[in-house]
Amino acid sequence: MNSELQDAGSLQEILAEMGADSGYERPPTNPIPKEMVLKWMASRDIQALGATYAFLFNKPERRNRVQPPLEYRDYHKFVTHYFERCFRENPDG
């Protein structure tokens, strides 16, 4: 599978975990493996990075689903990388 398809899959995966792809009023509450979130954080797709940022920072209950919890260095590395990309690329989403 090429990286573009993997990134597209990551975006869909993130949106599903946010409950964005369902007609349900209540988003999923199941635990999410830390390794999966770290994979999202390493995506090359700016939209997947934006969805990851929204997942982690828009609603604390989403962030609390990550098991084991992310550490400060995980957040710091991700946010720094994501904001740098946003400043350089000025994405629409």
Beta strands, then each sheet from edge to edge (+ up, - down):
strand 1: 32-33
strand 2: 66-67
sheet 1: 1+ 2+
end
